[in-house]
Amino acid sequence: MKPAERLKTLRTELAHHNRQYYTLDAPEVSDATYDALMNELLALEKAHPELVTPDSPSQRVGGAILSKFEKVTHRQQMLSLANVFDEAEFLEFDERLRKALTLEAVTYTCEPKMDGLAIELVYEHGKFVQGSTRGDGTIGEDVTENLKTIKNLPLTLTGKNLPALLEVRGEVFIKSADFKRMNEQLLKRGEEAFVNPRNSAAGSLRQLDSKITASRPLSVYLYEVGIVEGKTFTTHQEKLAYLDEVGLPVNPRFAVAKGLDGVMTEYKSLLSARHSLPYEIDGLVVKVDLTDARNRLGQVSKTPRWAIAFKFPPEEMEAQVDEIVVQVGRTGAITPVANLKPVFVGGVTVSRATLHNEQELRRKDVRKGDWVFVRRAGDVIPEIVKVITTRRTGNEEEFVFPTSCPICDSPVKKEEDGAIARCTGKHCPAKLAGRLRHFATRTAMDIDGLGDKLCEAMVETGLVKTVVGLYGLDLKQLSTIERMGEKSAKNLLEAIERSKKTTLRRFIYALGIPEVGEATAKALADHFRDMKPLMDSTIESLQVVKDVGPEMGKAIHGYFEDADNRAMVEALLAAGVKPEAPAAQAAGGTFTGKTVVITGTLTMPREQAKEEIERRGGKVSGSVSKKTDFLVAGEEAGSKLTKATELGVKVLNEEQFKALLT
């Protein structure tokens, strides 16, 4: 047999055995036989390098080391799911859908909520050409070479008449047994073990050296279709069946459920089987089955209306309280925190748990030395559920809440309701560090590189005494901070300089005014359009602003009544910070009262197009429906354009759109 023919046979056999072993868990040959086939393939390819193909099983060992990941813009937004945590919350979700769809009972599909990393795969004419992470839903990272190393991911699809383009979404994860084996091997080598499968899967997929990724036991399941050319699906069941048909790994744990009762039956079944599954899960994904119903429901921001994550109750563990300490936040709020003897809960090692405030601490009666049940609320924030009073020995110590700030020794004052106590010190270092962190966040002044540790170091060394001090820093001063290299210092100074050009909304939010979040900051910016009228506003004039009530108006007015706060704002403006007022909304503008959807790639930035529409009285939506008035379609417009055409929505190309802006 000629080398080319033998190689083709070997690749087909190895691809088949990979599917049997990694996807179906039903191997047909021994490891020794598999290894012999692989070694023969490698030897032939070494002798005939001109015959190596991109989809060969040999390409799963990893290749060149990258300097960074390239960005990938998803053709269709990758959505994230909203959560419900109990039957009552799911009932509300189900009722909304039944009302919107005018159905007595909705047919759902139910799948395990995998605890891994979301990815998108792109196949062209059956060949795997690109893979990326979800990222922010719009832009992800190109991890194609790393995905190729995953054994159960086919590089070539099976079947005939494969679509010219097929996008599929799924989850990269590590099976529990593989994770345990991997950690045992790491410990034998004297290396540090991974904390949990989810983090190790995410870290493994984002290695710049794909050979490292290849050494990790990653698996993948596909559960959704993005854009596909030349094929349509009536139901989600059809999608999964098709993915399985072309050789893509689909989770075999799948059920169709009719209405609330059907979903609850599957939820309880999966919950009881949770620890017997070969992988970690944290809930049940419930989706509307009919494609037409999904299209009618649409989405809200980055979450679909037609799907929900029905989360399992957080796992609880026993832990002992070593001590109770307090933390001081940017507003001076003093929060008690329990330091625990480390315990593994919900997939991570927990050594601290918040007690929220003194009232909560007293209600739970947590003491130093207590044994407690600790859980991760929503699988994120560790919290103490209750004290195990039967394990008390009598040596436990009640916590005495401080009457003075543990950082600056200023008096502590409780609010009227007694829930929150605050440090009254105007120059408390902890409050300043918190204000710096808030000021620099992405949705505020967006100063890249100014993290928690650096904020604390700036305060401790006295380099910065107010947020204004950031704009007076130089390279020499930053070089005095431990572990601050010259390149990092230069990058930080450039980021600080860039932050001077900002929007009024961001600037207002960055000030950390009590009660003022991002939405209120935008409303204040739209209403006052400049800092001076905002600073001079009365409680009454503030209440004219959308969503600003008496208490919030009082808090905002009180902030600007404080001479130090006014001086700080004026100093920031004098330092060169130039908050730009929002563009004025045109009276009777082109898009007044109209709902507009933008899709595809435009020559102007998407955010600018959105602002132009809003300035002319329009509303920008993320999904096409019967209520959509215009679809602005750029290059590579996908399913939204198809849907708009089907619904008879007026479509504007970029040239037509720009003509309406003049």
Phi, psi and omega in degrees: 000135180293151181306318182297319180292317180296320179298319179298318179295315180299316181297319179295316180296314182294322178296320178296314182291328175299317180294316180298320185279308189273330183261311185267349181056039182221069183298144181253348179227162178285164177300323182296318179295318179299314181299323180295318178296317180295318180296322177296318178299312182298320181294316179296318180292328177292322179285333182229069183301336180290347182261001179291132180245154182299334183262013179292142176303338179292341183281002181273003183271354180095156184225232186293154177271127180273155175272333177194168177270135174284154179274145178234125175269119181292135178297325178230132185306135174271114186273156172247157187263143169284161184245149163233153188240353178206177185296323181297318180292322178292325178301319178298317178299313181297319180296320178299317182290317179298321179293315182294325184263357182051053179237149175284327178211135180266138174272122182246160166249144184235128181224151176298140176274101184293143179259080183213216183238126182287137180221163174235136178244143178239124176245133176243119183051038176087358181256134177288119185243336181199145175221144183214160174280166178293321184062231180267010181098333178254318180234127177239190180251140180284110180239034184305309184296324179290321179295328179299337183280350182283121191297325184266012178262113181289136177273342176226132180278159180259160177105175181250164178052046179290148182299148175297327178220129176223118175255130177231146179246150180193198186227129173267133184211173175238127179296149185303316181294319178296321179296316180297315179298316181299316180294323178298319179293320178297316181294323178297327180275002180078018180261165182284135180281156176284154183282312182209161183299322184297310182294322180290326176294314180297315180295323181293320182290336183258027175280136177287336176260108184293344176292328176292317178301318181298334181279352182262141185279065181280148173228168179215143169236139178257139185223001182204155179248136174266238178279135176222135182258126175090009179208140178235159181230133179278327182225166176291327178302318179297321179301308183296321178297321180292317178301317179295322181298322183270006173098006179276139183288123180239138180298123181290343179278095186213139181217150173257131184232138179260112174067188183301314183299318180296319180294316181296324177298315180291322179301311182293323179296314181291322179298318180291334181266001188311312186274356177263352179287153182281005181215165180272139176227160178230018177164192181240128175269122182247123183233147171293134186282316186286129179297318180299319179295321177299314181299322179292325182283323178070210183217165174239117181053248184253012181235139178283149175280346188261007180214155180210151173260113180269095189285147175280156176301140180298146178284143181246150176220159175275143178210157179252139180278117177285314179196165176241127181234174176237148175245148180246123181268182185294333178269002182091356180299130181259117185248122176286139181228136177266123171273125187249155166293126188310137179218146181271112182226130175057030175096358179223161175274121183253131178232358179219146177216133181287146174247007172069295181199177184296321180300316180294319178300316180290322181298318180276345179055051179276132181231158175298131181095348180295148164266134185224161168270124179243142178219166175258104182297122182064021183059026180229299188263117178294135177216155177272123182279308179197163178273141175270084188296335181292346181261006178290141181254348185098353179264003180291150183243128176290145181275132177262113182291134185293144175264352176226153183296129180290349181262312185243357177070012177285157180299149176258132182239132178272146176287168186304322182279354176078001184281316185245132174253141183231146171289132182267357183291126181288335185243033179293124180302323180294320178294319180296316179299320178295321179294321178297316180300315180294317182302325187270353186299160185302321182275357175255248183275351174056057178264096183295133177099349181264084182264186184304307185298319181291322177299315179297319180295320179297322180288315182298321181277352179080011180294325183234125181251342170213171179298335178299328182299339178301324185276004175247004182287149175228175185298321182296317180295316181295331181292346178280347180280132182301135178067017176264105180282165183297318181295316179297320180296317179296317179299320180295316179298322178294320179294320178296318180295319179297327184293344179298329178266105186216182178257159180298322179300311180298318183296315179299316180296321182297333182295340179072035179296132180308137177076354186262107174264192184297317182295317179293323178300319178295318180297320178294319180295317180296324184280310187269330172065001178197156182289323186299310178297329177292315181295331182264005185290156176260168178300320181294315182291331178292327183288351175286335182290142181306130175069008176263111179263186183302314183293317179293320178300319179296319181293317180294315180298318180297325179299313183279346174286338179287122184300323181293321179294317178297317180298321180296315179299314180297323179292323177297317179294321179292334180282357176109002176289126185235085179289123183274131180292149178296147180299139182293140178279127182288129179291129180062037183294169183306322186254017181306123179074007183258148175255126186237140174243137179249134178218159180078187183257123177256159177286331176271149178304143181303319181296323179294317179299319179298314180297321180296321179292314181296323180295335179260022172088005183266170177238131180261127181247159181266350183222151180273134176213183178296338181274355179287131179268320181222145168243119175269113187251116175268197179294149177058036175294138186249236188295332179295323178294318179299314182294318179300319179297317179298324182273355180078023178285139180292128182255131178245130170280175186297323180297316179294321179298313181296327179297327179284346180273346183279000000 
